[in-house]
Amino acid sequence: MAETVIILNARAGTIRDLQPSQVEADVREAFAGHTESVDVELVEGDRFIKAIDAAASSEAKTIIVGGGDGSVGYAARKLLGSDRTLGVLPLGTMNLFARSLGIPADLPAALDILASAQPKRVDLGAVNDRIFHTLSGLGYFAEVARARAQVREDTNLPFGRYIAAARASLRAFTRPGILELTIDAEGDRREIETYALFIGNNRLSDTGFDRPRLDEGLLEVHYAEGADFGNRMQAAIDLFAGRWRENPAIQSFTTRTVTVRSRRPRLWVSVDGELCRLETPLRFEVKPDAISVLLPAEKHAAG
């Protein structure tokens, strides 16, 4: 197998919006002058998962995954603790990990950056030993993941994934339940009632879901109080306006480990946008320097 393997998810949003054959050709052209040998695979479904598995167990030094946050999350779990490097080609809808890495959503720009990016080790998070690269959420965030799965295939319109994402957010916004939780974080115990809780791998920026640093060795916990419609609406407005840290109903703190307890034996959890059901208590931890990723030169220099 080649030293660099590029695996493209044929069902990723950008590939479905464009011509898959053209995306594959663009990727091949971008890496044509690469100093190392390069393989490019355009696959979907089980073949996509098997391609990542095969690359992770091969002698490939670098594995670049073209897809959304869920696809990248699967690859991160396979490469956890190894000396192989993960590259992220953002072809999904949210592309949260790529944003923090400094990889733009524009395909030509992303390819240009990846062709010269350098490896650096960064942190990963884990909930009940399930790895996440960006965030894991309960309540509203789990409902968004559920709704996205239900509406993802509803439209064949160009760039329909954005319509599906907006519909999913609206559907989740109108029906979140209240979670009664106990949060234990390094000696700090909080009894809370919340409709939305999420835990990020390292601290978020002040204006969104990107992260200035990926190697702080921290988790950042956020939860929203006040479940009436007005509070939920204000929280949503503040989130999209980039001033959510100023909202007094949204509480935040940092820690290295946190345990979330519930009277329910299992809870639905969004893990990098993918829905799963996990047994309680939920144990979150940060895994410092857990994976090597490709970073743009300027991001690498910034630390």
QUIJOLIN-V5759 format. One record per pair of residues at least 6 apart in sequence whose C-alpha atoms are under 8 Angstrom apart, sorted by the first residue. I is the first residue (numbers start at 0). J is the second residue. If there is no record, write none. Layout:
# QUIJOLIN-V5759
{{I/J} {I/J}}
This chain:
# QUIJOLIN-V5759
{{0/38} {0/54} {0/57} {0/58} {0/59} {1/35} {1/36} {1/37} {1/38} {1/58} {1/59} {2/35} {2/36} {2/37} {2/58} {2/59} {2/60} {2/61} {3/35} {3/36} {3/37} {3/38} {3/59} {3/60} {3/61} {3/62} {3/63} {4/37} {4/38} {4/39} {4/40} {4/54} {4/59} {4/61} {4/62} {4/63} {5/37} {5/38} {5/39} {5/40} {5/62} {5/63} {5/64} {5/65} {6/39} {6/40} {6/41} {6/42} {6/47} {6/50} {6/51} {6/62} {6/63} {6/64} {6/65} {7/23} {7/39} {7/40} {7/41} {7/42} {7/47} {7/64} {7/65} {7/66} {8/14} {8/41} {8/42} {8/43} {8/47} {8/64} {8/65} {8/66} {8/70} {9/15} {9/19} {9/41} {9/42} {9/43} {10/43} {10/44} {11/65} {11/66} {11/67} {11/90} {11/91} {12/66} {12/67} {12/90} {12/91} {12/92} {12/158} {12/160} {13/90} {13/91} {13/92} {13/158} {14/22} {14/90} {16/157} {16/158} {23/39} {23/41} {25/107} {26/39} {26/110} {27/39} {29/110} {29/111} {29/114} {30/37} {30/114} {33/114} {41/47} {42/50} {51/74} {51/77} {52/77} {54/62} {55/62} {55/77} {55/78} {55/83} {59/83} {60/82} {60/83} {60/84} {61/83} {61/84} {61/85} {61/86} {62/83} {62/84} {62/85} {62/86} {63/85} {63/86} {63/87} {63/88} {64/70} {64/71} {64/74} {64/85} {64/86} {64/87} {64/88} {65/71} {65/87} {65/88} {65/89} {65/90} {66/87} {66/88} {66/89} {66/90} {66/91} {67/89} {67/90} {67/91} {67/92} {67/93} {67/94} {68/91} {68/93} {68/94} {68/95} {68/96} {68/271} {68/272} {69/271} {69/272} {69/273} {71/87} {72/130} {72/131} {72/132} {72/271} {74/85} {75/85} {75/130} {75/131} {75/132} {75/290} {76/129} {76/130} {76/131} {78/84} {78/85} {78/290} {79/289} {79/290} {80/289} {80/290} {81/290} {82/290} {82/291} {83/290} {83/291} {84/118} {84/290} {84/291} {84/292} {84/293} {85/290} {85/291} {85/292} {85/293} {86/113} {86/292} {86/293} {87/97} {87/102} {87/293} {88/97} {88/102} {88/106} {88/109} {88/110} {88/113} {89/97} {89/102} {89/103} {89/104} {89/106} {89/109} {90/104} {90/106} {92/160} {92/161} {92/164} {94/104} {95/133} {95/208} {95/209} {96/132} {96/133} {96/209} {97/103} {98/209} {99/209} {99/210} {99/211} {99/212} {99/213} {100/293} {100/294} {100/295} {100/298} {101/294} {101/295} {101/298} {102/109} {102/112} {102/113} {102/294} {102/295} {103/109} {112/295} {113/293} {113/294} {113/295} {115/295} {115/296} {116/293} {116/294} {116/295} {116/296} {117/292} {117/293} {117/294} {117/295} {117/296} {117/299} {118/291} {118/292} {118/293} {118/294} {119/291} {119/292} {119/293} {119/294} {119/299} {120/214} {120/288} {120/289} {120/290} {120/291} {120/292} {121/213} {121/214} {121/287} {121/288} {121/289} {121/290} {121/291} {121/292} {122/132} {122/200} {122/201} {122/213} {122/214} {122/215} {122/216} {122/285} {122/286} {122/287} {122/288} {122/289} {122/290} {123/130} {123/131} {123/132} {123/133} {123/200} {123/285} {123/286} {123/287} {123/288} {123/289} {123/290} {124/130} {124/131} {124/132} {124/133} {124/134} {124/199} {124/200} {124/218} {124/283} {124/284} {124/285} {124/286} {125/131} {125/282} {125/283} {125/284} {125/285} {125/286} {126/135} {126/281} {126/282} {126/283} {126/284} {127/277} {127/281} {127/282} {127/283} {131/200} {131/270} {131/271} {132/200} {132/271} {133/199} {133/200} {133/271} {134/197} {134/198} {134/199} {134/200} {134/270} {134/271} {135/197} {135/198} {135/199} {135/268} {135/269} {135/270} {135/271} {135/272} {136/195} {136/196} {136/197} {136/198} {136/268} {136/269} {136/270} {137/194} {137/195} {137/196} {137/197} {137/266} {137/267} {137/268} {137/269} {138/175} {138/176} {138/177} {138/178} {138/193} {138/194} {138/195} {138/196} {138/267} {138/268} {139/171} {139/172} {139/175} {139/176} {139/194} {139/195} {139/196} {140/171} {140/195} {140/196} {140/197} {140/268} {140/269} {141/267} {141/268} {141/269} {141/274} {142/171} {142/175} {143/167} {143/168} {143/170} {143/171} {144/167} {144/269} {144/272} {144/273} {144/274} {145/274} {146/166} {146/167} {146/168} {146/170} {146/171} {147/163} {147/164} {147/166} {147/167} {147/168} {150/163} {150/166} {150/167} {151/160} {151/163} {151/164} {153/163} {154/160} {154/163} {172/231} {175/194} {176/194} {177/192} {177/193} {177/194} {177/226} {178/192} {178/193} {178/194} {178/261} {179/190} {179/191} {179/192} {179/193} {179/261} {179/262} {180/190} {180/191} {180/192} {180/193} {180/259} {180/260} {180/261} {180/262} {181/188} {181/189} {181/190} {181/191} {181/259} {181/260} {181/261} {182/188} {182/189} {182/190} {182/191} {182/257} {182/258} {182/259} {182/260} {183/189} {183/257} {183/258} {183/259} {184/254} {184/255} {184/256} {184/257} {184/258} {185/254} {185/255} {185/256} {185/257} {192/224} {193/222} {193/223} {193/224} {193/225} {193/226} {194/222} {194/223} {194/224} {194/226} {195/222} {195/223} {195/224} {196/220} {196/221} {196/222} {196/223} {197/220} {197/221} {197/222} {198/218} {198/219} {198/220} {198/221} {199/218} {199/219} {199/220} {200/213} {200/217} {200/218} {200/219} {200/285} {201/210} {201/212} {201/213} {201/214} {201/215} {201/216} {201/217} {201/218} {201/219} {202/210} {202/211} {202/212} {202/217} {202/218} {202/219} {202/253} {203/209} {203/210} {203/211} {203/219} {204/210} {204/211} {205/241} {205/242} {205/243} {205/244} {206/238} {206/240} {206/241} {206/242} {206/243} {207/238} {207/239} {207/241} {212/302} {214/287} {214/288} {215/287} {216/255} {216/285} {216/286} {216/287} {217/253} {217/254} {217/255} {217/285} {218/253} {218/254} {218/255} {218/256} {218/284} {218/285} {219/251} {219/252} {219/253} {219/254} {220/251} {220/252} {220/253} {220/254} {221/249} {221/250} {221/251} {221/252} {222/249} {222/250} {222/251} {223/234} {223/248} {223/249} {223/250} {224/248} {224/249} {224/250} {225/231} {225/248} {230/248} {234/243} {234/246} {234/248} {234/249} {237/243} {237/246} {243/249} {255/284} {255/285} {256/282} {256/283} {256/284} {256/285} {257/282} {257/283} {257/284} {258/280} {258/281} {258/282} {258/283} {259/279} {259/280} {259/281} {259/282} {260/279} {260/280} {260/281} {261/279} {261/280} {263/279} {264/278} {264/279} {264/280} {265/276} {265/277} {265/278} {265/279} {266/276} {266/277} {266/278} {266/279} {267/274} {267/275} {267/276} {267/277} {268/274} {268/275} {268/276} {268/277} {269/275}}
